[in-house]
Amino acid sequence: MTGPQGEPSQEQGTAASGPSLTVAAVARRLGVAPATLRTWDRRYGLGPSEHMAGAHRRYSAHDLSRLLVMRRLTLEGVAPSEAARAALESDEAPATAPTGPTTAEVLDAYSDAVPMAPDPAGLVAAAGHFDNAAVRWMLARVHARDVIAWWSELVAPALQLLAERAVLERPGESAAPVLEAAAFAELRSRAAVATARQGSASGATGTPDRPRPAVLVVPTAGGADLLAHCLATALQASGVRARVLSAGGEAAMATAVERLAPAAVLLHVGPDDEAAERADRLVRAVDAARPGLPIFVQREGAAAFEPSTGVPVHRVRTLTGALHEVLAVVG
C-alpha cells in the first residue's frame, strides 16, 4: 500500500490508535466543505493516509491532528499555504503514540483563539464583499460558548442591517444568503463540538450509554429557521438532543413527534397573525399525536399566544427563557 503521495503509508500500522473517518465525516466535524478537504489534500498533501480494503482512503488520528493545526491557523487569517506548511511540520507525536487528538480537540479548533467583540457592521461588510473566510472567522470567535448571545448580539443585528440597507447587487450575488450559509455552518461546528464533549465526558465517567432526552424545535414564521437552529444548538450544548422541523403542516408535525418521541416541543412564533395561526394548528397536531406532551411557545413581539382549543402550553418571552424553561423540564 502507498500513502497519498505515492510513498509507503506510515499510518497503516496505527489504525487502531484513533478514529478512521471518511471525507464527509471529517468535513462535518470540522465545519468545512468536503471540497475544502479535497483541495487541502491535492494542494498541500493534507489528505487521508489510511487505506482499507474495498474502501476509500480514510483519515487517521494523525491526519486529524494536522487538520486541527490547519483549521486553527486559517481561521486566524494565516495564508493556506503557510498554514499547511505549519500543519505538516507539526508532527510532534511519534507514529507509535497510543492516540491522536481527541475528537473534541479537533472539533474545537477555534477555541484557543482570542475572542472577538460582536461587530455586526463588520460582519455585514465581510458578507457584502463575499469574503467567506472573514465571515466564518468572525462567526467562530464571537461568544464561542454562548449560542444565544451569539445570535442576539451578532447574527440577528447583522441580518437586520442587511435587510435595511439599499444595495444594487449583481445577478447571483446576495450578501444575506452568504451570511446565513456561514451561520448554519458555524452552528454545525458548535453542535458537533457539544456532542463530542458530551461523548468524551460519558466515556470518562463510565456511565452506560443511554439515549438523551430529545426536544423538537419548530419555527412558524418565514425566515425563522436559522433562529430555530440556534435554539436547537443551545439545547444540544446543554446535553439535550434537538431536532428542527423546518417545513410542513399538521401531518408533518404528527409524523415528527411519532418518529422522534421528544420529551418536549418548542415552537418559535413570529409576531404576525399568520405565524400565530400556524402555531395554533401545530399545537393541536402535537396534542392529538401525544396528549400531555409539554409544549413551549416563544413568541416575538408583545402579543400573547392563546391556543384556540385550550391546549395547555408553557409561554416564554425570551430566547434565554425558552432555553432555561425547556431544560428545567427535560434536562
C-alpha positions in Angstrom: 0.0 0.0 0.0 1.1 3.5 -0.6 0.4 6.9 1.1 -1.3 9.9 -0.5 1.9 11.0 -2.2 2.8 7.6 -3.6 5.1 6.6 -0.8 4.6 3.8 1.7 2.0 4.8 4.3 3.3 5.2 7.8 -0.2 5.2 9.3 -1.4 1.8 8.3 0.0 0.1 11.3 -1.7 2.6 13.7 -5.3 2.3 12.5 -6.4 1.2 16.0 -4.8 4.3 17.6 -7.6 6.6 16.8 -10.7 7.3 14.6 -10.9 6.3 11.0 -13.1 8.7 9.2 -14.4 9.5 5.7 -14.0 12.8 4.0 -17.7 13.6 4.6 -17.4 12.8 8.3 -14.3 14.9 8.8 -15.9 17.8 6.9 -19.0 17.7 9.1 -16.9 17.6 12.3 -14.6 20.4 11.2 -17.3 22.6 9.8 -15.7 22.8 6.3 -16.9 21.7 2.9 -15.7 18.3 1.6 -14.3 20.2 -1.4 -12.1 22.2 1.0 -10.6 19.0 2.4 -10.0 17.7 -1.1 -8.3 20.9 -2.0 -6.0 20.7 1.1 -5.2 17.1 0.0 -4.5 18.0 -3.6 -2.5 21.2 -3.0 -0.8 20.6 0.3 -0.7 16.8 1.0 -3.0 17.1 4.0 -5.2 14.2 2.9 -6.2 10.9 4.4 -3.4 8.4 4.9 -5.2 5.2 5.8 -6.2 2.6 3.2 -8.8 -0.1 3.8 -9.6 -3.0 1.5 -12.5 -2.2 -0.7 -13.0 1.3 0.7 -11.9 4.8 0.1 -9.0 6.4 1.9 -9.8 7.4 5.5 -8.5 10.0 7.9 -6.5 8.7 10.8 -6.0 10.4 14.2 -2.6 11.6 12.9 -4.3 13.2 9.9 -6.9 14.9 12.2 -4.1 16.3 14.2 -2.7 18.0 11.2 -6.1 19.3 10.2 -6.5 20.7 13.7 -3.5 22.9 13.1 -4.6 23.8 9.5 -8.1 24.9 10.6 -6.9 27.0 13.5 -4.3 28.9 11.5 -6.6 29.6 8.5 -9.3 30.9 10.9 -6.6 33.2 12.4 -6.0 34.6 8.9 -2.8 32.8 8.0 -2.4 32.1 4.3 -3.4 28.5 3.5 0.0 27.6 2.1 1.7 28.8 5.3 -0.9 27.1 7.4 -0.4 23.8 5.5 3.4 24.1 6.0 2.9 24.5 9.7 0.5 21.6 9.8 2.9 19.3 8.1 5.7 20.3 10.4 3.6 19.8 13.5 4.2 16.1 13.7 5.3 16.2 17.3 3.9 12.7 18.4 5.7 9.6 17.1 3.9 7.1 15.0 3.7 4.7 18.0 1.8 7.2 20.1 -1.3 5.5 21.6 -3.8 8.1 20.5 -4.2 11.2 18.3 -6.0 14.3 19.4 -9.5 13.7 20.9 -12.5 14.3 18.7 -13.4 17.3 20.9 -10.0 18.8 20.5 -10.2 18.5 16.7 -13.7 19.9 16.5 -12.9 22.8 18.9 -10.0 24.0 16.8 -11.1 27.6 17.1 -11.5 27.7 20.9 -7.9 28.7 21.6 -8.2 31.9 19.5 -8.6 35.3 21.1 -12.4 36.1 21.3 -13.8 39.0 19.4 -16.4 41.5 20.5 -19.6 41.4 18.4 -19.3 43.6 15.3 -22.4 43.3 13.2 -21.3 46.1 10.8 -18.0 44.4 10.2 -19.8 41.1 9.6 -22.1 42.8 7.1 -19.1 44.3 5.3 -17.4 40.9 5.0 -20.6 39.3 3.7 -21.1 42.2 1.3 -17.6 41.5 -0.2 -18.4 37.8 -0.3 -15.4 37.2 1.9 -16.4 33.8 3.3 -13.2 33.3 5.2 -13.6 36.6 7.1 -17.3 35.8 7.8 -16.5 32.4 9.2 -13.6 33.8 11.2 -15.8 36.4 12.9 -18.7 33.9 13.5 -16.3 31.5 15.1 -14.8 34.0 17.6 -17.8 35.8 19.0 -19.4 34.1 22.0 -17.9 30.7 21.2 -19.6 29.2 24.2 -23.0 31.0 24.1 -25.1 30.5 21.0 -28.0 32.7 22.3 -25.7 35.7 22.9 -24.0 35.0 19.5 -27.4 35.2 17.8 -28.7 38.2 19.8 -25.6 40.4 19.7 -24.0 39.5 16.3 -26.0 37.5 13.8 -29.5 38.9 14.3 -28.3 42.6 14.2 -26.2 41.8 11.1 -29.2 40.3 9.3 -31.2 43.3 10.3 -28.6 45.7 8.8 -28.6 43.7 5.6 -32.4 43.8 5.4 -32.4 47.6 5.9 -29.7 48.7 3.5 -30.3 49.5 -0.1 -27.8 47.8 -2.4 -27.8 47.1 -6.1 -26.4 43.6 -6.4 -25.2 41.8 -9.5 -27.1 38.7 -10.7 -26.3 35.8 -8.4 -24.8 38.0 -5.7 -26.6 38.4 -2.4 -25.0 39.1 0.9 -27.7 37.7 3.2 -27.6 34.1 1.9 -23.8 34.2 2.3 -24.1 35.2 5.9 -26.9 32.7 6.6 -25.0 29.8 5.0 -21.9 30.7 7.1 -24.0 30.9 10.2 -25.5 27.5 9.5 -22.0 26.1 9.0 -20.9 27.6 12.3 -23.9 26.1 14.1 -23.0 22.7 12.7 -19.5 23.0 14.1 -20.7 24.1 17.5 -23.3 21.3 17.7 -20.6 18.8 16.7 -18.3 20.2 19.4 -21.0 19.8 22.0 -21.8 16.3 21.0 -18.1 15.3 21.1 -17.6 16.9 24.6 -20.6 15.1 25.9 -19.5 11.8 24.4 -16.0 12.2 25.9 -17.4 13.0 29.3 -19.7 10.0 29.2 -16.8 7.7 28.3 -14.6 9.2 31.0 -17.2 8.5 33.7 -18.1 5.1 32.5 -21.8 5.8 32.6 -23.9 3.5 30.5 -24.7 4.8 27.0 -28.4 5.6 27.1 -30.5 7.9 24.8 -30.6 11.5 25.9 -33.9 13.4 26.0 -34.9 15.0 22.8 -36.6 18.3 22.0 -38.4 19.1 18.7 -37.8 22.8 17.8 -40.3 24.2 15.2 -40.2 27.7 13.6 -43.6 29.1 12.5 -42.5 32.3 10.9 -40.9 32.9 7.5 -37.1 33.2 7.7 -37.0 31.9 11.3 -35.2 28.6 10.5 -31.8 30.0 11.5 -33.1 31.1 14.8 -34.7 27.7 15.4 -31.4 26.1 14.7 -29.7 28.4 17.2 -32.2 27.3 19.9 -31.5 23.7 18.9 -27.8 24.2 19.1 -28.1 25.8 22.5 -30.1 22.8 23.7 -27.6 20.4 22.3 -24.8 22.3 24.1 -26.7 21.7 27.3 -26.9 17.9 26.8 -30.3 17.7 25.2 -30.7 16.2 21.7 -32.5 18.6 19.5 -34.0 18.4 16.0 -35.6 21.1 13.9 -38.8 20.6 11.9 -38.3 23.3 9.2 -41.3 22.7 7.0 -44.7 21.0 6.8 -48.1 21.3 8.5 -50.0 19.3 10.9 -49.3 15.9 9.3 -45.5 16.6 9.2 -45.7 17.6 12.9 -47.5 14.4 13.9 -45.0 12.3 12.0 -42.1 14.1 13.6 -43.5 13.6 17.1 -44.0 9.9 16.4 -40.5 9.4 15.0 -38.5 11.5 17.5 -40.6 10.7 20.6 -39.5 14.1 22.0 -39.7 14.9 25.7 -41.0 18.4 24.7 -41.8 20.6 21.7 -40.6 24.2 21.4 -42.4 26.5 19.0 -40.8 29.8 17.9 -43.7 32.0 16.8 -43.3 35.2 14.8 -45.2 38.4 15.7 -47.7 38.3 12.8 -51.1 36.7 12.9 -50.2 34.1 10.2 -47.4 32.7 12.3 -49.7 32.5 15.3 -52.4 30.7 13.3 -49.9 28.2 12.1 -48.6 27.7 15.6 -52.2 27.1 16.8 -52.7 24.3 14.2 -49.3 22.7 15.2 -50.2 22.8 18.9 -53.4 20.9 18.1 -51.4 18.4 16.0 -48.9 17.8 18.8 -51.7 17.3 21.4 -53.5 14.9 19.1 -50.3 12.8 18.5 -49.1 12.9 22.1 -51.6 14.2 24.6 -49.9 15.8 27.6 -46.6 16.3 25.8 -45.0 19.6 27.2 -45.3 22.4 24.6 -43.3 25.6 24.9 -44.1 28.6 22.9 -41.7 31.5 22.5 -43.4 34.4 20.6 -41.8 37.5 19.2 -43.4 40.9 19.9 -45.9 41.9 22.6 -48.9 39.8 21.6 -49.6 36.8 23.7 -50.2 33.3 22.2 -53.5 31.7 23.1 -54.3 28.3 21.7 -57.9 28.2 20.3 -58.6 24.8 21.7 -57.4 25.4 25.2 -54.4 23.0 24.9 -52.1 23.9 27.8 -48.8 25.5 26.7 -45.8 27.0 28.5 -45.3 30.6 27.3 -41.8 32.1 27.3 -40.9 35.6 26.3 -37.2 35.4 25.5 -34.7 33.0 23.8 -32.8 32.6 27.1 -36.1 32.0 28.9 -37.1 29.4 26.4 -33.8 27.6 26.8 -34.0 27.6 30.6 -37.6 26.6 30.8 -37.1 23.6 28.4 -34.0 22.5 30.3 -35.9 22.7 33.6 -38.4 20.1 32.2 -36.2 17.8 30.1 -32.6 18.5 31.2 
